[in-house]
Amino acid sequence: MIAVILAFSDDPARLELRPAHRDRAAALHEQGVLLAGGPFEDQTGALLLFSTEDMTVVEAALEDDPYYSAPGVEVLTVQPWTIATGGIPGRD
């Protein structure tokens, strides 16, 4: 899996792109590329977990969605992630 962590600022420009961004995320989920994604409760950022170990797939998804380069959105981390404890149903 690959984890992506985003940071949000108070710039409202990102909110205009959010509906299309969520549609893209839903499509990636349906394709099995995105396991889960969503904002932190305090709206300071978000976490996305991609169901792939192929960094080029994740990079392409980030490049294809204008939301990730919008004012108010910063991609902080894109890195492989491994479950050490617990599990995700269907992924064990």
Secondary structure, 3 states (H helix, E strand, C coil): CEEEEEEECCCCHHHHHHHHHHHHHHHHHHCCCEEEEEECCCCCEEEEEECCCCHHHHHHHHHHCHHHHCCCEEEEEEEECCCCCCCCCCCC
